[in-house]
């Protein structure tokens, strides 16, 4: 029997929190120079203090900042251990649509109730889905993150009648009630529901945000998924782009195009703090 009496609680980053009114998704690459990595570590190891310093100006703003580290960047840290499932985002090439892989060493996911605070950089079932549990004990309390930027063809989507839109999504439009799939087709809901060989359904934490650049006619969604198991998100994306049980891709991709794709690991607060030396 394992004795947990002296176990130090693992404090995750602010991953399992309510949705915010505003968010910034900042994906960066680190300069190859060795001194650049040192400066980066100084910043990310104290991101909690920086966030508190800015957030203290308005506690109702609920400012938070999660930091994710990419696979290549993690290798540069020369840590003795590595998160078990951390790997680069792999391009998914389906028969019709492609989920591209794009560079990314660091992710800053900044959330607040005020958009201006986002630009001043700084237990539950959800926790079980989004956070690494004791099966990878050295990284318990951390989370794998996949981010993708999707551009929507709103004119084509709006040209569909409500019934067609509901069939693609798998839910009614007004009251969000789940619908049965048509024969030979799988909805977005079905393709992104992951059940393993033991009949256990695996969830993720989504914190998607819509965005728009009217002057450039760009409208879309920034997908961000947190998971304790990276393979769950990977399976969801495989089903969407390659096909699920029926072999048909997610028809939502006929109206929404992925233009980025990166994978990160968000360490627990204690591990993140230790990276500064």
Backbone as CSV, one residue per row, in Angstrom:
resi,resn,N_x,N_y,N_z,CA_x,CA_y,CA_z,C_x,C_y,C_z
1,UNK,0.852,-1.196,0.000,0.000,0.000,0.000,0.887,1.245,0.000
2,UNK,0.524,2.213,-0.835,1.305,3.444,-0.941,0.872,4.435,0.133
3,UNK,1.847,5.055,0.779,1.569,6.026,1.830,1.593,7.429,1.231
4,UNK,0.458,8.120,1.278,0.353,9.455,0.714,0.331,10.538,1.792
5,UNK,0.621,10.197,3.036,0.458,11.153,4.137,1.405,12.335,4.017
6,UNK,2.611,12.120,3.451,3.587,13.205,3.354,3.671,13.776,1.955
7,UNK,2.699,13.459,1.142,2.739,13.897,-0.244,2.429,15.390,-0.351
8,UNK,3.264,16.119,-1.112,3.066,17.559,-1.304,2.024,17.766,-2.401
9,UNK,0.983,18.566,-2.146,-0.043,18.786,-3.162,0.552,19.428,-4.417
10,UNK,0.092,18.951,-5.580,0.528,19.501,-6.845,-0.426,20.625,-7.242
11,UNK,0.114,21.809,-7.481,-0.718,22.944,-7.884,-0.598,23.145,-9.387
12,UNK,-1.667,22.889,-10.132,-1.608,23.120,-11.577,-1.658,24.599,-11.895
13,UNK,-1.364,24.935,-13.134,-1.599,26.292,-13.593,-3.117,26.508,-13.670
14,UNK,-3.535,27.729,-14.001,-4.966,28.070,-13.970,-5.659,27.548,-15.224
15,UNK,-5.701,26.224,-15.352,-6.267,25.573,-16.536,-7.760,25.370,-16.378
16,UNK,-8.165,24.808,-15.250,-9.581,24.508,-15.019,-10.236,25.737,-14.387
17,UNK,-10.614,26.688,-15.235,-11.252,27.922,-14.790,-12.426,28.228,-15.704
18,UNK,-13.356,29.098,-15.271,-14.488,29.454,-16.136,-14.025,30.151,-17.407
19,UNK,-14.841,30.066,-18.445,-14.546,30.775,-19.683,-14.485,32.278,-19.415
20,UNK,-13.636,32.962,-20.178,-13.446,34.394,-19.983,-14.057,35.178,-21.135
21,UNK,-14.219,36.483,-20.900,-14.738,37.357,-21.943,-13.701,37.635,-23.023
22,UNK,-12.421,37.630,-22.654,-11.356,37.954,-23.597,-10.192,36.994,-23.420
23,UNK,-9.407,36.819,-24.469,-8.246,35.931,-24.394,-7.241,36.317,-25.475
24,UNK,-5.984,36.000,-25.199,-4.916,36.139,-26.181,-4.187,34.810,-26.248
25,UNK,-3.951,34.328,-27.468,-3.190,33.100,-27.688,-1.881,33.519,-28.364
26,UNK,-0.788,33.455,-27.641,0.497,33.929,-28.143,1.433,32.727,-28.303
27,UNK,1.755,32.385,-29.555,2.658,31.277,-29.865,3.977,31.855,-30.349
28,UNK,5.082,31.463,-29.699,6.398,32.033,-29.994,7.414,30.936,-30.273
29,UNK,8.447,31.275,-31.029,9.614,30.403,-31.174,10.787,31.067,-30.465
30,UNK,11.685,30.248,-29.920,12.823,30.749,-29.146,14.044,30.847,-30.051
31,UNK,14.755,31.969,-29.941,15.990,32.162,-30.699,16.945,30.995,-30.408
32,UNK,17.641,30.472,-31.436,18.560,29.345,-31.203,19.709,29.659,-30.265
33,UNK,20.071,30.923,-30.112,21.191,31.283,-29.240,20.939,30.814,-27.816
34,UNK,21.972,30.256,-27.178,21.815,29.679,-25.848,21.398,30.712,-24.817
35,UNK,21.894,31.952,-24.937,21.541,32.980,-23.957,20.064,33.343,-24.031
36,UNK,19.444,33.145,-25.205,18.018,33.440,-25.340,17.199,32.513,-24.458
37,UNK,17.608,31.248,-24.381,16.882,30.287,-23.546,16.926,30.705,-22.085
38,UNK,18.067,31.209,-21.620,18.180,31.661,-20.242,17.213,32.782,-19.928
39,UNK,17.078,33.724,-20.854,16.155,34.845,-20.640,14.702,34.354,-20.618
40,UNK,14.417,33.394,-21.496,13.066,32.827,-21.537,12.728,32.159,-20.209
41,UNK,13.662,31.392,-19.673,13.411,30.681,-18.418,13.183,31.650,-17.267
42,UNK,13.888,32.772,-17.261,13.673,33.771,-16.221,12.240,34.286,-16.255
43,UNK,11.711,34.482,-17.460,10.367,35.032,-17.595,9.313,34.008,-17.216
44,UNK,9.395,32.801,-17.793,8.303,31.840,-17.573,8.303,31.291,-16.156
45,UNK,9.469,31.233,-15.514,9.499,30.712,-14.142,8.862,31.683,-13.153
46,UNK,8.745,32.961,-13.540,8.137,33.969,-12.659,6.843,34.508,-13.253
47,UNK,6.225,33.740,-14.158,5.013,34.242,-14.807,3.875,34.424,-13.796
48,UNK,3.873,33.609,-12.739,2.842,33.752,-11.707,2.939,35.086,-10.999
49,UNK,4.159,35.500,-10.634,4.346,36.779,-9.974,3.990,37.947,-10.876
50,UNK,4.358,37.848,-12.157,4.040,38.909,-13.107,2.536,39.032,-13.298
51,UNK,1.863,37.892,-13.396,0.407,37.905,-13.570,-0.285,38.521,-12.361
52,UNK,0.170,38.160,-11.166,-0.430,38.725,-9.942,-0.200,40.225,-9.869
53,UNK,0.982,40.673,-10.285,1.286,42.101,-10.217,0.355,42.909,-11.121
54,UNK,0.070,42.381,-12.311,-0.827,43.079,-13.229,-2.279,42.904,-12.798
55,UNK,-2.649,41.687,-12.410,-4.029,41.392,-12.047,-4.495,42.087,-10.797
56,UNK,-3.557,42.457,-9.919,-3.918,43.115,-8.665,-4.582,44.465,-8.902
57,UNK,-4.363,45.050,-10.088,-4.961,46.357,-10.375,-6.488,46.274,-10.438
58,UNK,-6.998,45.100,-10.834,-8.448,44.913,-10.897,-8.734,43.434,-10.685
59,UNK,-9.032,43.057,-9.441,-9.240,41.651,-9.113,-10.449,41.074,-9.834
60,UNK,-11.406,41.937,-10.198,-12.583,41.462,-10.920,-12.254,41.079,-12.357
61,UNK,-11.072,41.471,-12.826,-10.662,41.131,-14.179,-10.263,39.680,-14.346
62,UNK,-9.998,38.976,-13.230,-9.657,37.542,-13.246,-8.582,37.223,-14.289
63,UNK,-7.481,37.970,-14.241,-6.387,37.749,-15.177,-5.649,36.454,-14.844
64,UNK,-5.367,35.645,-15.866,-4.555,34.443,-15.694,-3.720,34.232,-16.942
65,UNK,-2.621,33.515,-16.786,-1.747,33.226,-17.926,-1.177,31.827,-17.767
66,UNK,-1.519,30.939,-18.679,-0.949,29.596,-18.700,0.204,29.558,-19.696
67,UNK,1.274,28.868,-19.319,2.457,28.753,-20.165,2.601,27.303,-20.631
68,UNK,2.738,27.119,-21.936,2.978,25.797,-22.503,4.334,25.766,-23.185
69,UNK,5.005,24.621,-23.108,6.348,24.453,-23.678,6.288,23.379,-24.754
70,UNK,6.810,23.684,-25.946,6.796,22.747,-27.053,7.845,21.654,-26.909
71,UNK,7.726,20.624,-27.739,8.611,19.462,-27.660,10.074,19.835,-27.883
72,UNK,10.364,20.598,-28.940,11.756,20.971,-29.218,12.322,21.854,-28.106
73,UNK,11.503,22.766,-27.588,11.956,23.642,-26.511,12.236,22.833,-25.251
74,UNK,11.399,21.825,-24.984,11.632,20.996,-23.790,12.982,20.291,-23.882
75,UNK,13.358,19.813,-25.076,14.655,19.154,-25.250,15.803,20.098,-24.908
76,UNK,15.636,21.376,-25.195,16.696,22.347,-24.913,16.855,22.623,-23.426
77,UNK,15.857,22.228,-22.614,15.945,22.452,-21.170,16.893,21.467,-20.497
78,UNK,17.186,20.342,-21.192,18.082,19.311,-20.651,17.613,18.811,-19.289
79,UNK,16.302,18.619,-19.172,15.749,18.081,-17.941,15.986,16.570,-17.895
80,UNK,16.139,15.981,-16.698,16.376,14.536,-16.612,15.189,13.698,-17.064
81,UNK,13.985,14.263,-17.020,12.799,13.535,-17.446,11.998,14.370,-18.430
82,UNK,11.114,13.669,-19.150,10.333,14.301,-20.204,8.891,13.837,-20.063
83,UNK,7.906,14.733,-20.246,6.505,14.288,-20.205,6.283,13.134,-21.184
84,UNK,5.622,12.099,-20.723,5.563,10.839,-21.470,4.969,10.981,-22.862
85,UNK,3.986,11.868,-23.042,3.310,11.958,-24.330,3.658,13.222,-25.118
86,UNK,4.633,13.995,-24.660,4.964,15.229,-25.356,5.671,14.924,-26.672
87,UNK,5.136,15.438,-27.753,5.715,15.294,-29.080,5.222,16.441,-29.950
88,UNK,5.879,16.623,-31.083,5.452,17.667,-32.014,4.058,17.372,-32.553
89,UNK,3.348,18.421,-32.914,2.090,18.257,-33.637,2.423,17.674,-35.002
90,UNK,1.781,16.572,-35.346,2.032,15.915,-36.626,0.945,16.297,-37.622
91,UNK,1.342,16.713,-38.806,0.373,17.057,-39.842,-0.573,15.889,-40.089
92,UNK,-1.839,16.187,-40.224,-2.846,15.166,-40.528,-3.348,15.445,-41.933
93,UNK,-3.106,14.515,-42.825,-3.478,14.696,-44.231,-4.615,13.736,-44.557
94,UNK,-5.827,14.262,-44.591,-6.981,13.462,-44.936,-7.203,13.443,-46.440
95,UNK,-8.194,12.692,-46.908,-8.458,12.623,-48.348,-8.920,13.948,-48.943
96,UNK,-9.476,14.845,-48.095,-9.981,16.129,-48.585,-9.303,17.308,-47.896
97,UNK,-9.127,17.236,-46.564,-8.636,18.373,-45.797,-7.332,18.031,-45.080
98,UNK,-6.560,19.065,-44.747,-5.272,18.907,-44.077,-5.256,19.732,-42.800
99,UNK,-4.747,19.124,-41.727,-4.462,19.862,-40.494,-2.960,20.112,-40.473
100,UNK,-2.517,21.331,-40.796,-1.076,21.589,-40.906,-0.400,21.652,-39.548
101,UNK,0.899,21.359,-39.544,1.733,21.533,-38.357,2.543,22.803,-38.537
102,UNK,2.571,23.649,-37.520,3.295,24.914,-37.588,4.205,25.054,-36.373
103,UNK,5.285,25.851,-36.476,6.261,25.951,-35.383,5.663,26.564,-34.124
104,UNK,6.260,26.223,-32.996,5.844,26.810,-31.727,6.646,26.239,-30.577
105,UNK,7.429,27.087,-29.900,8.196,26.659,-28.724,7.486,26.995,-27.422
106,UNK,6.759,28.123,-27.421,6.082,28.571,-26.211,4.661,29.006,-26.546
107,UNK,3.747,28.694,-25.653,2.380,29.190,-25.741,2.070,29.985,-24.487
108,UNK,1.564,31.205,-24.653,1.021,31.982,-23.551,-0.483,32.111,-23.800
109,UNK,-1.272,31.477,-22.944,-2.736,31.546,-23.042,-3.191,32.503,-21.952
110,UNK,-3.498,33.735,-22.344,-3.837,34.801,-21.401,-5.335,35.016,-21.423
111,UNK,-5.958,35.010,-20.238,-7.414,35.165,-20.136,-7.756,36.236,-19.119
112,UNK,-8.840,36.966,-19.388,-9.318,37.987,-18.452,-10.733,38.386,-18.833
113,UNK,-11.376,39.087,-17.920,-12.700,39.629,-18.203,-12.622,40.969,-18.918
114,UNK,-11.412,41.533,-18.997,-11.185,42.803,-19.704,-10.126,42.569,-20.766
115,UNK,-10.406,42.957,-21.999,-9.460,42.725,-23.081,-8.153,43.481,-22.878
116,UNK,-8.215,44.670,-22.257,-6.990,45.443,-22.073,-6.014,44.732,-21.148
117,UNK,-6.524,43.956,-20.185,-5.637,43.231,-19.280,-4.899,42.122,-20.016
118,UNK,-5.532,41.543,-21.038,-4.883,40.498,-21.828,-3.681,41.049,-22.596
119,UNK,-3.749,42.324,-22.939,-2.668,42.919,-23.713,-1.613,43.568,-22.827
120,UNK,-1.661,43.327,-21.515,-0.641,43.780,-20.581,0.046,42.491,-20.103
121,UNK,0.863,41.805,-20.990,1.186,40.385,-20.806,1.660,39.990,-19.423
122,UNK,1.378,39.192,-19.211,1.656,38.640,-17.911,1.837,37.072,-17.865
123,UNK,-11.947,20.661,-9.265,-11.645,19.312,-8.965,-12.719,18.430,-9.483
124,UNK,-12.430,18.363,-10.113,-13.658,18.093,-10.825,-13.386,17.147,-11.968
125,UNK,-14.446,16.795,-12.698,-14.275,15.956,-13.884,-13.415,16.693,-14.898
126,UNK,-13.535,18.028,-14.934,-12.705,18.805,-15.839,-11.228,18.622,-15.488
127,UNK,-10.924,18.660,-14.208,-9.542,18.480,-13.792,-9.005,17.113,-14.166
128,UNK,-9.816,16.093,-14.023,-9.391,14.748,-14.378,-9.135,14.629,-15.869
129,UNK,-9.900,15.356,-16.688,-9.730,15.302,-18.134,-8.543,16.129,-18.598
130,UNK,-8.347,17.290,-17.964,-7.365,18.249,-18.473,-5.980,18.087,-17.875
131,UNK,-5.861,17.469,-16.703,-4.586,17.425,-16.002,-4.015,16.017,-15.961
132,UNK,-2.685,15.919,-16.052,-2.005,14.635,-15.938,-2.162,14.126,-14.519
133,UNK,-2.522,12.863,-14.398,-2.715,12.259,-13.092,-1.448,11.502,-12.679
134,UNK,-1.541,10.631,-11.716,-0.366,9.975,-11.138,0.272,8.939,-12.055
135,UNK,-0.338,8.644,-13.228,0.276,7.679,-14.137,1.575,8.214,-14.748
136,UNK,1.807,9.522,-14.680,3.072,10.129,-15.083,3.462,11.068,-13.946
137,UNK,3.833,10.456,-12.813,3.912,11.157,-11.534,4.835,12.370,-11.548
138,UNK,5.933,12.309,-12.303,6.878,13.423,-12.314,6.266,14.682,-12.906
139,UNK,5.187,14.522,-13.686,4.570,15.663,-14.355,3.095,15.799,-13.976
140,UNK,2.745,15.229,-12.821,1.374,15.322,-12.331,0.976,16.783,-12.138
141,UNK,-0.253,17.096,-12.520,-0.728,18.468,-12.427,-0.449,19.287,-13.666
142,UNK,0.307,18.724,-14.617,0.549,19.391,-15.887,-0.531,19.023,-16.886
143,UNK,-0.436,19.567,-18.080,-1.454,19.321,-19.094,-0.846,19.446,-20.481
144,UNK,-1.309,18.595,-21.389,-0.930,18.719,-22.794,-1.900,19.691,-23.466
145,UNK,-1.389,20.476,-24.392,-2.199,21.491,-25.065,-2.020,21.375,-26.572
146,UNK,-3.116,21.400,-27.294,-3.077,21.500,-28.756,-3.810,22.772,-29.144
147,UNK,-3.181,23.584,-29.998,-3.812,24.818,-30.467,-3.866,24.800,-31.985
148,UNK,-4.973,25.265,-32.522,-5.158,25.402,-33.961,-5.967,26.663,-34.250
149,UNK,-5.614,27.338,-35.317,-6.373,28.490,-35.775,-7.183,28.081,-37.000
150,UNK,-8.494,28.259,-36.925,-9.402,27.910,-38.016,-10.012,29.179,-38.606
151,UNK,-10.061,29.255,-39.925,-10.769,30.325,-40.617,-12.079,29.779,-41.163
152,UNK,-13.177,30.523,-40.949,-14.505,30.072,-41.360,-14.939,30.734,-42.663
153,UNK,-15.602,29.958,-43.501,-16.249,30.494,-44.704,-17.720,30.727,-44.349
154,UNK,-17.941,31.838,-43.691,-19.265,32.087,-43.130,-20.343,32.208,-44.198
155,UNK,-19.992,32.719,-45.370,-21.005,32.853,-46.406,-21.534,31.491,-46.843
156,UNK,-20.636,30.525,-46.953,-21.059,29.170,-47.342,-21.847,28.497,-46.224
157,UNK,-21.409,28.706,-44.975,-22.112,28.100,-43.851,-23.517,28.679,-43.707
158,UNK,-23.626,29.983,-43.843,-24.919,30.634,-43.687,-25.874,30.324,-44.840
159,UNK,-25.324,29.839,-45.943,-26.177,29.444,-47.066,-26.893,28.121,-46.812
160,UNK,-26.425,27.360,-45.814,-27.081,26.104,-45.455,-28.338,26.386,-44.636
161,UNK,-29.343,25.529,-44.786,-30.505,25.680,-43.921,-30.189,25.123,-42.542
162,UNK,-31.041,25.415,-41.576,-30.783,25.021,-40.188,-30.640,23.517,-40.042
163,UNK,-31.456,22.751,-40.744,-31.384,21.302,-40.646,-30.041,20.760,-41.088
164,UNK,-29.483,21.320,-42.164,-28.180,20.869,-42.649,-27.079,21.220,-41.651
165,UNK,-27.154,22.422,-41.072,-26.169,22.815,-40.070,-26.232,21.899,-38.850
166,UNK,-27.427,21.586,-38.409,-27.594,20.722,-37.233,-27.061,19.317,-37.504
167,UNK,-27.271,18.804,-38.723,-26.784,17.464,-39.061,-25.259,17.409,-39.047
168,UNK,-24.612,18.478,-39.481,-23.149,18.529,-39.491,-22.609,18.585,-38.064
169,UNK,-23.213,19.420,-37.224,-22.741,19.568,-35.843,-23.167,18.390,-34.972
170,UNK,-24.372,17.879,-35.202,-24.885,16.784,-34.373,-25.683,17.252,-33.186
171,UNK,-26.100,18.519,-33.202,-26.905,19.102,-32.118,-27.888,20.100,-32.715
172,UNK,-29.010,20.292,-32.019,-29.950,21.299,-32.468,-29.354,22.681,-32.224
173,UNK,-29.730,23.629,-33.070,-29.101,24.948,-33.059,-29.579,25.809,-31.897
174,UNK,-30.851,25.733,-31.560,-31.402,26.627,-30.547,-31.200,26.132,-29.125
175,UNK,-31.393,24.821,-28.907,-31.329,24.322,-27.527,-30.240,23.285,-27.285
176,UNK,-29.348,23.049,-28.279,-28.152,22.235,-28.081,-28.446,20.788,-27.697
177,UNK,-29.551,20.241,-28.204,-29.908,18.855,-27.930,-29.198,17.941,-28.929
178,UNK,-28.618,16.831,-28.430,-27.893,15.914,-29.306,-28.843,15.229,-30.287
179,UNK,-28.344,15.019,-31.525,-29.122,14.380,-32.574,-28.471,13.068,-32.993
180,UNK,-29.270,12.152,-33.485,-28.748,10.916,-34.052,-28.142,11.208,-35.420
181,UNK,-27.048,10.524,-35.762,-26.416,10.719,-37.058,-27.235,10.063,-38.168
182,UNK,-27.184,10.653,-39.366,-27.819,10.047,-40.529,-27.044,8.786,-40.926
183,UNK,-27.693,7.809,-41.521,-27.007,6.580,-41.933,-25.798,6.870,-42.829
184,UNK,-24.670,6.255,-42.503,-23.468,6.422,-43.312,-22.715,7.710,-43.083
185,UNK,-23.146,8.521,-42.116,-22.477,9.774,-41.814,-22.203,9.870,-40.316
186,UNK,-21.197,10.667,-39.973,-20.910,10.950,-38.569,-20.803,12.460,-38.399
187,UNK,-21.472,12.973,-37.396,-21.449,14.409,-37.122,-20.156,14.788,-36.406
188,UNK,-19.938,16.093,-36.284,-18.792,16.595,-35.526,-18.844,16.077,-34.090
189,UNK,-20.027,16.039,-33.512,-20.185,15.528,-32.139,-19.708,14.083,-32.034
190,UNK,-20.112,13.250,-32.964,-19.751,11.833,-32.901,-18.254,11.616,-33.131
191,UNK,-17.694,12.344,-34.093,-16.284,12.166,-34.427,-15.362,12.629,-33.306
192,UNK,-15.811,13.563,-32.491,-14.966,14.072,-31.407,-15.320,13.475,-30.045
193,UNK,-16.161,12.448,-30.047,-16.443,11.682,-28.826,-15.545,10.457,-28.841
194,UNK,-14.607,10.379,-27.904,-13.598,9.329,-27.899,-13.909,8.318,-26.796
195,UNK,-14.149,7.080,-27.212,-14.428,5.980,-26.287,-13.392,4.896,-26.526
196,UNK,-12.709,4.448,-25.469,-11.661,3.443,-25.655,-12.242,2.036,-25.707
197,UNK,-11.346,1.050,-25.822,-11.788,-0.335,-25.988,-12.505,-0.886,-24.763
198,UNK,-12.403,-0.191,-23.634,-13.088,-0.619,-22.417,-14.418,0.101,-22.225
199,UNK,-14.811,0.891,-23.213,-16.079,1.601,-23.127,-16.015,2.870,-22.306
200,UNK,-14.801,3.350,-21.995,-14.635,4.563,-21.189,-14.504,5.769,-22.119
201,UNK,-15.335,6.772,-21.875,-15.272,7.991,-22.687,-14.213,8.932,-22.121
202,UNK,-13.394,9.489,-22.999,-12.309,10.386,-22.598,-12.620,11.799,-23.065
203,UNK,-12.622,12.737,-22.125,-12.950,14.126,-22.422,-11.695,14.985,-22.433
204,UNK,-11.836,16.180,-22.965,-10.797,17.195,-22.890,-11.445,18.493,-22.410
205,UNK,-10.616,19.458,-22.060,-11.113,20.783,-21.694,-10.873,21.716,-22.868
206,UNK,-11.955,22.218,-23.451,-11.855,23.173,-24.565,-12.025,24.592,-24.026
207,UNK,-11.203,25.493,-24.531,-11.337,26.906,-24.165,-11.290,27.745,-25.438
208,UNK,-12.070,27.322,-26.435,-12.069,27.982,-27.738,-12.549,29.426,-27.640
209,UNK,-12.029,30.263,-28.528,-12.457,31.660,-28.603,-12.658,32.050,-30.058
210,UNK,-13.764,32.735,-30.373,-13.945,33.261,-31.727,-13.093,34.509,-31.925
211,UNK,-12.735,34.797,-33.156,-12.010,36.022,-33.453,-12.464,36.557,-34.804
212,UNK,-12.209,37.816,-35.054,-12.577,38.412,-36.328,-11.667,39.555,-36.686
213,UNK,-11.347,39.672,-37.976,-10.592,40.806,-38.526,-11.409,41.327,-39.702
214,UNK,-12.441,42.125,-39.422,-13.364,42.533,-40.483,-12.678,43.185,-41.672
215,UNK,-11.639,43.968,-41.423,-10.946,44.638,-42.516,-10.241,43.682,-43.457
216,UNK,-9.971,42.462,-42.977,-9.310,41.450,-43.800,-10.263,40.319,-44.170
217,UNK,-11.532,40.474,-43.814,-12.538,39.440,-44.084,-12.128,38.101,-43.489
218,UNK,-11.526,38.140,-42.297,-11.115,36.921,-41.599,-12.001,36.721,-40.374
219,UNK,-12.625,35.574,-40.312,-13.452,35.211,-39.172,-13.171,33.753,-38.850
220,UNK,-13.048,33.449,-37.573,-12.745,32.062,-37.260,-12.788,31.755,-35.781
221,UNK,-12.187,30.628,-35.454,-12.123,30.133,-34.084,-10.700,29.712,-33.778
222,UNK,-10.222,30.093,-32.613,-8.943,29.597,-32.132,-9.247,28.437,-31.204
223,UNK,-8.943,27.221,-31.674,-9.174,26.020,-30.870,-8.013,25.833,-29.899
224,UNK,-8.332,25.616,-28.641,-7.321,25.252,-27.660,-7.889,24.148,-26.785
225,UNK,-7.215,23.026,-26.773,-7.664,21.878,-25.997,-6.612,21.449,-24.989
226,UNK,-7.026,21.317,-23.726,-6.156,20.821,-22.664,-6.545,19.381,-22.356
227,UNK,-5.555,18.509,-22.146,-5.868,17.113,-21.857,-4.772,16.475,-21.022
228,UNK,-5.173,15.569,-20.147,-4.212,14.787,-19.384,-3.548,13.735,-20.248
229,UNK,-4.198,13.379,-21.369,-3.644,12.426,-22.333,-3.674,13.052,-23.721
230,UNK,-2.494,13.274,-24.289,-2.417,13.911,-25.600,-3.100,13.073,-26.675
231,UNK,-3.048,11.749,-26.525,-3.606,10.888,-27.569,-5.098,11.112,-27.780
232,UNK,-5.799,11.607,-26.759,-7.239,11.834,-26.897,-7.495,12.932,-27.936
233,UNK,-6.763,14.054,-27.832,-6.934,15.132,-28.811,-6.462,14.663,-30.186
234,UNK,-5.361,13.936,-30.221,-4.856,13.438,-31.505,-5.876,12.546,-32.193
235,UNK,-6.565,11.701,-31.417,-7.584,10.830,-32.003,-8.763,11.639,-32.517
236,UNK,-9.165,12.667,-31.766,-10.248,13.532,-32.218,-9.920,14.148,-33.579
237,UNK,-8.706,14.682,-33.709,-8.319,15.342,-34.951,-8.186,14.337,-36.090
238,UNK,-7.679,13.149,-35.784,-7.594,12.104,-36.806,-8.985,11.767,-37.329
239,UNK,-9.935,11.610,-36.413,-11.308,11.312,-36.832,-11.874,12.424,-37.705
240,UNK,-11.600,13.666,-37.328,-12.144,14.795,-38.077,-11.581,14.864,-39.496
241,UNK,-10.285,14.704,-39.641,-9.648,14.927,-40.933,-9.547,13.670,-41.791
242,UNK,-9.362,12.522,-41.170,-9.214,11.273,-41.922,-10.529,10.512,-41.988
243,UNK,-11.281,10.513,-40.900,-12.558,9.819,-40.855,-12.647,8.900,-39.657
244,UNK,-13.865,8.664,-39.211,-14.107,7.789,-38.070,-14.544,6.416,-38.537
245,UNK,-15.595,5.884,-37.930,-16.053,4.528,-38.251,-16.542,4.404,-39.685
246,UNK,-17.148,5.464,-40.219,-17.686,5.408,-41.576,-16.654,5.768,-42.638
247,UNK,-15.499,6.294,-42.200,-14.479,6.687,-43.161,-14.694,8.038,-43.792
248,UNK,-15.695,8.788,-43.313,-15.978,10.112,-43.858,-15.416,11.182,-42.931
249,UNK,-14.836,12.244,-43.529,-14.272,13.323,-42.727,-15.393,14.155,-42.106
250,UNK,-15.013,14.990,-41.150,-15.941,15.897,-40.483,-16.382,16.961,-41.490
251,UNK,-17.668,17.027,-41.766,-18.156,17.949,-42.789,-18.041,19.417,-42.370
252,UNK,-17.765,19.665,-41.091,-17.543,21.051,-40.667,-16.278,21.617,-41.312
253,UNK,-15.358,20.717,-41.724,-14.117,21.156,-42.356,-14.350,21.678,-43.768
254,UNK,-15.505,21.402,-44.339,-15.839,21.967,-45.646,-16.120,23.464,-45.539
255,UNK,-16.289,23.943,-44.308,-16.615,25.351,-44.072,-15.628,26.028,-43.127
256,UNK,-14.655,25.270,-42.620,-13.705,25.784,-41.636,-12.335,25.169,-41.913
257,UNK,-11.340,26.001,-42.172,-10.021,25.525,-42.591,-8.983,25.767,-41.504
258,UNK,-8.247,24.716,-41.120,-7.163,24.844,-40.146,-5.933,25.420,-40.836
259,UNK,-5.358,26.479,-40.251,-4.171,27.074,-40.862,-2.944,27.002,-39.952
260,UNK,-3.127,26.593,-38.691,-1.993,26.359,-37.797,-2.250,25.097,-36.987
261,UNK,-1.182,24.581,-36.365,-1.304,23.426,-35.473,-0.030,23.248,-34.682
262,UNK,-0.114,23.291,-33.356,1.061,23.148,-32.490,0.663,22.419,-31.211
263,UNK,1.635,21.718,-30.626,1.421,20.992,-29.376,2.371,21.521,-28.302
264,UNK,1.870,21.622,-27.065,2.666,22.136,-25.952,2.396,21.310,-24.694
265,UNK,3.265,21.507,-23.701,3.055,20.938,-22.371,3.058,22.071,-21.357
266,UNK,2.016,22.132,-20.539,1.920,23.135,-19.477,2.312,22.480,-18.156
267,UNK,3.483,22.783,-17.611,3.897,22.175,-16.343,3.049,22.679,-15.183
268,UNK,3.107,21.963,-14.071,2.490,22.471,-12.843,3.224,23.742,-12.420
269,UNK,2.622,24.519,-11.529,3.250,25.763,-11.090,4.609,25.513,-10.439
270,UNK,4.707,24.457,-9.633,5.973,24.207,-8.952,7.072,23.836,-9.939
271,UNK,6.741,23.020,-10.947,7.735,22.647,-11.947,8.108,23.852,-12.801
272,UNK,7.122,24.674,-13.145,7.404,25.859,-13.948,8.341,26.797,-13.201
273,UNK,8.090,26.985,-11.917,8.943,27.864,-11.116,10.357,27.343,-11.051
274,UNK,10.521,26.014,-10.991,11.859,25.419,-10.870,12.704,25.581,-12.131
275,UNK,12.078,25.888,-13.254,12.828,26.000,-14.510,13.770,27.200,-14.511
276,UNK,13.510,28.155,-13.629,14.367,29.343,-13.563,15.693,29.086,-12.885
277,UNK,15.896,27.874,-12.417,17.162,27.544,-11.768,16.961,27.408,-10.309
